[in-house]
């Protein structure tokens, strides 16, 4: 089986080799079914990646099934599969590639002293013989062959050059030099690529070989090392969406792509990635594997384009370039977020009020801002409905408050009794049963308030140390197209959960009240259409 050799990469474009479906899936808890891999492969195709590594066919029937499904539908990018330097593995991999429009066989073998001695139990000469034998075997069946020298960054430089020379002479069209355990530093990997590329220059066909970087994130340097490898001559970067992968993960596709785009004047390189698809692709993967990214994750985290500091918000209102180096819409976010909280200043609050139709005189703004700051002491984030409630003259502490609760957990069912103070100061008591104390508690709160919440997430953790430690509960619910979040803190984690639930419920009730009534404050304030 043969395929036309991939077009030679231009000097100013980096090939993106996505290994989310192979190396990324090896991350604990991130395994995907063949159907899920197909869904993700379609998204990667739309994203514009150059190469999709679909799996390791010799390792499982699931990977073989996934490759067959993907090959049938995804025809533009190169489809690669991984194989050990074993004849049986190579044969299995070749069969799995038969339906691919642009197939690549990716073979690998460890080269470092540690791996040679303890994992392979092979000498330097035996490794060289195996590389020549199996790369030659692969190339006799297919024109696009990638060879990876596993643990390259801990391999003797002279020997690594020798391995690369043998692989190129045997027909490898891509040479991958992985930082398998995330051990190296940017300066080291830059020099390594420069020296290996120089060391193979006289081998026949070397001028057409693409050198590739595959960096892991054990020291948090995967993206930095990949950029340094590019400086050293790499023209392919192996990466994963959201940086998922073994241990601390891999180079994050979204980060390496945007680093090259934002700093193009420095690196003089670009990719073919359709960057406005980045966020949607990231969120799809999060749903498929159930692994959310942290809020402050670069590019795709919920806070990546969010600003709460008053100084930052003031700068953003003057010119977004003061605190943003890229536009949120360039990666798929709708817009920057001005998060109103206790760090926000009057300028940000005034701007948000004007967006809602409230134009206030100086004294009116001063009064509302004082109420805003008081509300910030009770909740982390102040939303548009919260501001509308303030403008309607509603008290900042409006809502249900927890008076008392009793939880009993006996046998297979738990019972909860809650007593609340409603917005008018009246006492309301309700009971409920549930599968565990939290389920029963939320049921009783729902009965007492008349609010039914569909939880998106619920987390509890400790805040503080020793005798001062308190429990913090965080939950989020989806209301139409908006996610509402609530937080509660108490020495008792069940009480903290109740406070978090009420935080969200009260916010939802304020939203409903704002939607049902027009704002009387607009008659006192100067309103504009």
C-alpha positions as CSV (number, residue, x, y, z in Angstrom):
1,X,0.0,0.0,0.0
2,X,1.4,3.4,-1.0
3,X,0.3,7.0,-0.8
4,X,1.8,10.1,-2.4
5,X,4.3,11.7,-0.1
6,X,2.9,14.6,1.9
7,X,3.6,18.0,0.4
8,X,6.7,19.4,1.8
9,X,6.0,21.9,4.6
10,X,6.8,25.5,3.8
11,X,9.5,27.2,5.8
12,X,7.0,29.5,7.5
13,X,4.2,27.0,8.4
14,X,4.2,24.6,11.3
15,X,2.4,21.3,10.8
16,X,0.0,20.6,13.7
17,X,0.0,16.9,14.6
18,X,-2.9,16.3,16.9
19,X,-2.6,13.2,19.2
20,X,-5.7,13.9,21.4
21,X,-7.1,10.5,20.2
22,X,-4.0,8.6,21.1
23,X,-1.6,10.2,23.6
24,X,-4.4,12.4,25.0
25,X,-6.7,9.5,25.5
26,X,-4.0,7.8,27.6
27,X,-4.7,10.3,30.3
28,X,-6.4,8.6,33.2
29,X,-10.2,9.0,32.9
30,X,-10.0,10.3,29.3
31,X,-10.7,7.1,27.4
32,X,-13.1,7.4,24.4
33,X,-15.2,4.9,22.5
34,X,-14.8,4.6,18.8
35,X,-17.9,6.7,18.3
36,X,-16.6,9.4,20.5
37,X,-13.3,9.4,18.7
38,X,-15.1,9.8,15.4
39,X,-17.0,12.9,16.8
40,X,-13.7,14.3,17.9
41,X,-12.0,13.6,14.6
42,X,-14.6,15.5,12.7
43,X,-14.1,18.5,15.0
44,X,-10.3,18.3,14.5
45,X,-10.8,18.2,10.8
46,X,-12.9,21.4,11.0
47,X,-10.3,22.9,13.2
48,X,-7.7,22.4,10.5
49,X,-5.1,20.1,12.0
50,X,-2.7,18.7,9.5
51,X,-2.3,15.2,11.1
52,X,-4.7,13.2,13.4
53,X,-3.2,10.3,15.3
54,X,-6.2,8.1,15.8
55,X,-4.7,5.4,18.1
56,X,-2.5,2.4,18.6
57,X,-4.1,-0.4,16.6
58,X,-2.0,-3.2,18.0
59,X,-3.2,-2.4,21.5
60,X,-6.9,-2.8,21.2
61,X,-9.9,-3.7,18.9
62,X,-11.4,-0.4,20.0
63,X,-8.5,1.6,18.4
64,X,-8.9,-0.5,15.2
65,X,-12.6,0.1,15.1
66,X,-12.1,3.9,15.7
67,X,-9.6,4.1,12.8
68,X,-11.9,2.3,10.4
69,X,-14.8,4.7,11.3
70,X,-12.6,7.8,11.0
71,X,-10.9,6.8,7.8
72,X,-14.4,6.4,6.2
73,X,-15.5,9.9,7.0
74,X,-12.4,12.1,7.6
75,X,-10.6,12.5,4.2
76,X,-8.6,15.7,4.3
77,X,-6.0,15.4,7.0
78,X,-3.3,12.8,7.3
79,X,-4.4,10.0,9.5
80,X,-1.6,8.4,11.6
81,X,-1.5,5.3,13.8
82,X,1.2,4.4,16.3
83,X,3.2,1.2,16.1
84,X,6.1,-0.3,18.0
85,X,9.1,-1.5,16.1
86,X,7.7,-5.0,15.8
87,X,6.7,-6.7,12.6
88,X,3.4,-7.9,14.0
89,X,2.5,-4.4,15.2
90,X,3.4,-2.9,11.8
91,X,1.3,-5.4,9.9
92,X,-1.7,-4.7,12.1
93,X,-1.2,-0.9,11.7
94,X,-0.9,-1.2,8.0
95,X,-4.2,-3.0,7.8
96,X,-5.9,-0.4,9.8
97,X,-4.6,2.3,7.4
98,X,-6.0,0.7,4.2
99,X,-9.1,2.9,4.0
100,X,-7.4,6.2,4.8
101,X,-7.1,8.8,2.1
102,X,-3.8,10.1,3.5
103,X,-2.2,7.4,5.7
104,X,0.9,7.7,7.9
105,X,2.6,4.9,9.9
106,X,4.2,6.2,13.1
107,X,6.8,3.8,14.5
108,X,8.8,4.4,17.7
109,X,11.6,2.9,19.7
110,X,13.3,4.1,22.9
111,X,16.8,5.4,22.6
112,X,17.9,6.7,26.0
113,X,20.4,4.7,28.1
114,X,17.8,4.3,30.9
115,X,15.3,2.8,28.5
116,X,17.8,0.7,26.6
117,X,19.0,-0.9,29.8
118,X,15.9,-1.3,31.9
119,X,13.0,-1.4,29.4
120,X,14.3,-2.8,26.1
121,X,17.4,-4.6,27.4
122,X,19.1,-3.8,24.1
123,X,22.5,-2.5,23.2
124,X,23.1,0.7,21.2
125,X,23.8,-1.5,18.1
126,X,20.7,-3.6,18.6
127,X,18.5,-0.5,18.7
128,X,20.1,0.8,15.5
129,X,19.5,-2.5,13.8
130,X,15.8,-2.5,14.9
131,X,15.3,1.1,13.7
132,X,16.7,0.3,10.3
133,X,14.8,-3.0,10.0
134,X,11.4,-1.7,11.0
135,X,11.5,1.7,9.3
136,X,12.5,-0.1,6.1
137,X,9.6,-2.5,6.5
138,X,7.1,0.3,7.1
139,X,8.5,2.3,4.1
140,X,8.2,-0.7,1.8
141,X,4.4,-0.5,2.2
142,X,3.7,3.2,2.7
143,X,5.3,6.4,1.6
144,X,4.6,8.5,4.8
145,X,6.6,7.1,7.7
146,X,7.3,8.9,11.0
147,X,10.0,7.6,13.4
148,X,10.0,8.6,17.0
149,X,13.1,8.3,19.2
150,X,11.3,7.8,22.5
151,X,13.0,9.7,25.4
152,X,15.1,11.6,22.9
153,X,15.9,14.4,25.3
154,X,17.7,12.0,27.7
155,X,19.6,10.3,24.9
156,X,23.3,10.9,24.2
157,X,23.4,13.5,21.5
158,X,25.9,11.7,19.3
159,X,23.8,8.5,19.5
160,X,20.6,10.4,18.8
161,X,22.1,11.8,15.7
162,X,23.2,8.3,14.7
163,X,19.6,7.0,15.2
164,X,18.1,9.8,13.1
165,X,20.6,9.1,10.3
166,X,19.7,5.4,10.3
167,X,15.9,6.2,10.3
168,X,16.3,8.7,7.4
169,X,18.4,6.3,5.4
170,X,15.8,3.6,5.9
171,X,13.1,5.9,4.5
172,X,11.5,7.9,7.4
173,X,9.9,11.1,6.1
174,X,9.4,12.6,9.6
175,X,11.7,12.4,12.6
176,X,10.1,13.0,15.9
177,X,12.4,13.9,18.9
178,X,10.1,13.6,22.0
179,X,10.6,15.0,25.4
180,X,8.8,11.9,26.7
181,X,8.9,12.7,30.4
182,X,8.9,16.5,30.2
183,X,12.5,16.7,31.5
184,X,14.2,19.2,29.2
185,X,14.4,23.0,29.1
186,X,13.8,25.4,26.2
187,X,17.5,26.1,25.6
188,X,18.4,22.4,25.7
189,X,15.8,21.3,23.3
190,X,16.5,24.2,20.9
191,X,20.2,23.2,20.8
192,X,19.3,19.5,20.4
193,X,17.1,20.1,17.3
194,X,19.8,22.4,15.8
195,X,22.5,19.8,16.3
196,X,20.5,16.8,15.2
197,X,19.3,18.5,12.0
198,X,22.9,19.6,11.3
199,X,24.1,16.1,12.0
200,X,21.9,14.4,9.4
201,X,22.2,17.1,6.7
202,X,24.5,14.9,4.5
203,X,22.1,11.9,4.5
204,X,20.3,11.3,1.2
205,X,16.8,12.8,1.4
206,X,17.4,14.6,4.7
207,X,16.5,18.0,3.1
208,X,12.9,16.8,2.6
209,X,12.5,15.3,6.1
210,X,10.3,17.2,8.6
211,X,11.6,17.3,12.2
212,X,8.9,17.1,14.9
213,X,8.6,18.0,18.6
214,X,6.5,16.1,21.1
215,X,6.8,17.6,24.5
216,X,5.2,16.5,27.8
217,X,4.3,18.9,30.6
218,X,5.8,17.4,33.7
219,X,7.6,20.6,34.6
220,X,5.0,22.9,33.0
221,X,7.3,23.5,30.0
222,X,5.6,21.6,27.2
223,X,4.5,24.7,25.2
224,X,7.7,26.6,25.9
225,X,9.8,23.6,24.9
226,X,7.8,23.2,21.7
227,X,8.4,26.8,20.8
228,X,12.1,26.4,21.4
229,X,12.1,23.3,19.2
230,X,10.6,25.4,16.4
231,X,13.4,27.9,16.9
232,X,15.8,25.0,16.6
233,X,14.3,23.9,13.3
234,X,11.2,21.7,14.1
235,X,8.4,22.1,11.6
236,X,5.9,19.8,13.2
237,X,4.5,20.0,16.7
238,X,2.7,17.1,18.3
239,X,0.0,18.3,20.7
240,X,-3.4,17.7,22.2
241,X,-6.6,19.8,22.7
242,X,-6.6,21.2,26.3
243,X,-3.2,19.7,26.8
244,X,-4.6,16.3,28.0
245,X,-2.2,13.4,28.1
246,X,-0.2,11.1,30.3
247,X,0.7,12.4,33.7
248,X,0.8,16.2,33.5
249,X,-0.3,16.2,29.9
250,X,1.1,17.3,26.5
251,X,1.7,20.5,24.7
252,X,-1.7,22.2,24.4
253,X,-2.8,22.7,20.8
254,X,-4.6,25.9,21.6
255,X,-1.6,27.4,23.4
256,X,1.0,26.6,20.8
257,X,-1.2,27.7,18.0
258,X,-2.0,31.1,19.5
259,X,1.5,31.7,20.7
260,X,2.7,31.4,17.0
261,X,-0.2,33.6,15.8
262,X,0.1,36.3,18.4
263,X,3.9,36.3,18.3
264,X,4.2,35.8,14.5
265,X,6.5,38.7,14.1
266,X,9.0,37.0,16.4
267,X,8.7,33.4,15.3
268,X,7.9,34.1,11.7
269,X,5.8,30.9,11.6
270,X,2.1,30.2,11.5
271,X,-0.3,27.2,11.3
272,X,-3.3,26.2,9.3
273,X,-5.5,26.1,12.4
274,X,-9.0,27.7,12.0
275,X,-8.6,29.5,15.3
276,X,-12.2,30.6,15.8
277,X,-13.0,26.9,16.2
278,X,-10.6,26.5,19.2
279,X,-13.1,27.1,22.0
280,X,-15.8,24.9,20.5
281,X,-13.3,22.1,20.0
282,X,-12.1,22.4,23.6
283,X,-15.6,22.4,25.0
284,X,-16.5,19.3,22.9
285,X,-13.5,17.4,24.3
286,X,-14.5,18.4,27.8
287,X,-18.0,17.0,27.3
288,X,-16.7,13.8,25.7
289,X,-14.2,12.8,28.4
290,X,-15.7,14.6,31.3
291,X,-12.5,16.5,32.2
292,X,-13.2,20.3,32.5
293,X,-10.3,22.7,32.2
294,X,-9.4,25.0,35.0
295,X,-11.0,28.5,34.8
296,X,-7.7,30.2,34.4
297,X,-6.5,27.9,31.5
298,X,-4.9,29.9,28.8
299,X,-7.1,30.5,25.7
300,X,-10.0,28.2,26.6
301,X,-10.5,28.7,30.3
302,X,-13.6,30.6,31.5
303,X,-11.4,33.4,32.9
304,X,-9.1,33.7,29.9
305,X,-10.8,36.9,28.8
306,X,-12.5,37.9,32.1
307,X,-11.5,41.0,34.0
308,X,-12.6,41.9,37.5
309,X,-9.9,44.2,38.8
310,X,-11.0,47.8,38.7
311,X,-7.8,49.1,37.2
312,X,-7.9,46.4,34.5
313,X,-11.6,47.1,33.8
314,X,-10.9,50.8,33.5
315,X,-8.1,50.1,31.0
316,X,-10.2,47.8,29.0
317,X,-13.0,50.4,28.7
318,X,-10.5,52.8,27.3
319,X,-8.7,50.3,25.0
320,X,-9.0,46.5,25.1
321,X,-5.3,46.3,24.1
322,X,-4.3,47.5,27.5
323,X,-5.0,44.1,29.0
324,X,-5.6,41.7,26.1
325,X,-3.0,40.5,23.6
326,X,-5.6,38.7,21.4
327,X,-9.3,39.2,20.6
328,X,-11.6,36.6,22.3
329,X,-13.5,36.2,19.0
330,X,-10.2,35.0,17.3
331,X,-10.4,31.8,19.3
332,X,-14.2,31.4,19.5
333,X,-15.3,33.3,22.5
334,X,-18.1,35.8,22.0
335,X,-16.4,38.7,23.8
336,X,-14.4,39.7,26.8
337,X,-16.1,39.5,30.1
338,X,-16.3,42.3,32.6
339,X,-16.8,40.3,35.8
340,X,-18.3,42.5,38.4
341,X,-17.1,41.6,41.9
342,X,-15.5,43.2,44.9
343,X,-12.4,44.2,42.9
344,X,-14.4,46.2,40.4
345,X,-14.4,49.9,40.3
346,X,-17.1,52.6,39.6
347,X,-16.1,52.9,36.0
348,X,-17.0,49.3,35.3
349,X,-20.2,49.4,37.2
350,X,-21.3,52.6,35.5
351,X,-20.5,51.1,32.0
352,X,-22.6,48.0,32.8
353,X,-25.5,50.1,34.1
354,X,-25.4,52.2,30.9
355,X,-25.5,49.0,28.8
356,X,-28.6,48.0,30.8
357,X,-30.2,51.4,30.0
358,X,-29.5,53.2,33.3
359,X,-27.7,56.6,33.0
360,X,-27.1,58.0,36.5
361,X,-26.1,61.3,37.9
362,X,-23.0,61.4,40.0
363,X,-24.8,61.2,43.4
364,X,-27.1,58.4,42.2
365,X,-24.1,56.5,40.9
366,X,-22.3,56.9,44.3
367,X,-25.4,55.5,46.1
368,X,-25.8,52.5,43.8
369,X,-22.0,51.8,43.9
370,X,-22.2,51.6,47.7
371,X,-25.1,49.1,47.5
372,X,-23.1,47.2,44.8
373,X,-20.0,46.9,47.2
374,X,-22.3,45.7,50.0
375,X,-23.7,43.0,47.7
376,X,-20.2,42.0,46.8
377,X,-19.6,41.0,50.4
378,X,-22.4,38.5,50.1
379,X,-21.6,36.9,46.7
380,X,-18.6,36.6,44.5
381,X,-20.1,37.8,41.3
382,X,-22.8,40.5,40.6
383,X,-24.9,39.8,37.5
384,X,-27.1,42.0,35.4
385,X,-30.2,40.9,37.2
386,X,-28.5,41.8,40.5
387,X,-27.8,45.3,39.1
388,X,-31.4,45.6,37.9
389,X,-32.6,44.7,41.4
390,X,-30.5,47.4,42.9
391,X,-31.9,49.9,40.5
392,X,-35.4,48.8,41.4
393,X,-34.6,49.7,45.0
394,X,-34.6,46.2,46.2
395,X,-32.5,45.4,49.3
396,X,-29.1,43.8,48.6
397,X,-29.9,41.0,51.0
398,X,-33.2,40.1,49.3
399,X,-33.9,36.4,49.2
400,X,-34.3,33.3,51.3
401,X,-32.0,32.8,54.3
402,X,-31.2,29.7,56.2
403,X,-32.6,29.7,59.7
404,X,-31.9,26.1,60.7
405,X,-31.6,22.6,59.4
406,X,-31.7,19.0,60.7
407,X,-30.3,16.1,58.8
408,X,-30.6,12.4,59.7
409,X,-29.0,9.7,57.6
410,X,-30.2,6.2,58.7
411,X,-30.2,3.2,56.4
412,X,-30.5,3.7,52.7
413,X,-32.5,7.0,52.9
414,X,-31.6,10.4,54.4
415,X,-34.1,12.9,55.8
416,X,-33.7,16.7,55.9
417,X,-35.7,19.4,57.7
418,X,-35.0,23.0,56.7
419,X,-36.4,26.2,58.1
420,X,-35.9,29.4,56.0
421,X,-36.7,33.1,56.3
422,X,-38.4,34.2,53.1
423,X,-37.8,37.6,51.4
424,X,-40.7,39.0,53.5
425,X,-39.3,37.8,56.8
426,X,-41.7,34.9,57.2
427,X,-40.6,31.5,58.4
428,X,-40.9,28.5,56.0
429,X,-40.2,24.9,56.9
430,X,-40.1,21.8,54.7
431,X,-38.9,18.2,54.8
432,X,-37.6,15.8,52.2
433,X,-36.0,12.4,51.7
434,X,-33.1,11.6,49.4
435,X,-30.3,9.3,48.5
436,X,-27.9,10.8,51.0
437,X,-27.9,13.9,53.1
438,X,-27.1,16.4,50.3
439,X,-29.8,15.0,48.0
440,X,-32.3,15.2,50.9
441,X,-31.1,18.7,51.8
442,X,-31.5,20.0,48.2
443,X,-35.0,18.4,48.0
444,X,-36.1,20.2,51.2
445,X,-34.7,23.6,50.0
446,X,-36.5,23.1,46.6
447,X,-39.8,22.4,48.4
448,X,-39.3,25.5,50.7
449,X,-38.5,28.0,48.0
450,X,-40.5,26.6,45.0
451,X,-37.2,26.6,43.0
452,X,-36.1,23.5,41.1
453,X,-32.4,23.5,40.2
454,X,-30.7,21.2,37.7
455,X,-27.1,20.9,38.8
456,X,-24.3,21.2,36.3
457,X,-21.6,20.6,38.9
458,X,-21.3,20.4,42.7
459,X,-17.9,20.5,44.5
460,X,-16.8,20.8,48.1
461,X,-13.4,21.5,49.5
462,X,-11.6,22.8,52.6
463,X,-10.6,26.4,53.0
464,X,-8.0,27.2,55.6
465,X,-5.8,25.1,57.8
466,X,-6.2,23.3,61.1
467,X,-8.7,24.6,63.6
468,X,-9.5,27.5,61.3
469,X,-10.5,25.3,58.4
470,X,-13.9,25.8,56.9
471,X,-15.8,23.9,54.2
472,X,-16.6,25.6,50.9
473,X,-19.3,24.3,48.6
474,X,-19.5,25.4,45.0
475,X,-22.3,24.5,42.6
476,X,-23.5,25.7,39.2
477,X,-26.8,25.3,37.4
478,X,-27.8,26.0,33.8
479,X,-30.7,28.4,33.3
480,X,-31.5,28.8,29.6
481,X,-28.2,29.8,28.0
482,X,-26.6,31.0,31.2
483,X,-24.7,29.2,33.9
484,X,-25.3,30.4,37.4
485,X,-22.8,29.7,40.2
486,X,-23.3,29.7,43.9
487,X,-20.9,29.5,46.9
488,X,-21.4,28.7,50.5
489,X,-18.9,28.6,53.4
490,X,-19.3,27.1,56.8
491,X,-17.6,24.9,59.4
492,X,-20.2,22.3,58.5
493,X,-19.9,21.2,54.9
494,X,-23.7,20.3,54.7
495,X,-24.6,23.8,55.8
496,X,-22.1,25.2,53.3
497,X,-23.9,23.2,50.6
498,X,-27.3,24.7,51.7
499,X,-25.8,28.2,51.5
500,X,-24.5,27.6,48.0
501,X,-27.8,26.2,46.9
502,X,-29.6,29.3,48.3
503,X,-27.1,31.6,46.7
504,X,-28.0,30.2,43.3
505,X,-31.8,30.0,44.0
506,X,-31.9,33.7,45.2
507,X,-30.0,34.8,42.1
508,X,-32.5,32.9,39.9
509,X,-35.4,34.5,41.7
510,X,-34.0,37.9,41.2
511,X,-33.6,37.3,37.5
512,X,-37.3,36.2,37.3
513,X,-38.4,39.3,39.2
514,X,-36.3,41.6,37.0
515,X,-37.8,40.0,33.9
516,X,-41.4,40.3,35.1
517,X,-41.3,43.9,36.0
518,X,-40.2,47.1,34.3
519,X,-37.7,49.2,36.2
520,X,-39.3,52.2,38.0
521,X,-35.8,53.6,38.5
522,X,-35.6,54.5,34.9
523,X,-38.2,57.3,35.5
524,X,-35.9,58.9,38.1
525,X,-32.7,58.3,36.1
526,X,-32.0,59.7,32.7
527,X,-32.9,56.9,30.2
528,X,-31.8,56.8,26.6
529,X,-32.9,54.5,23.8
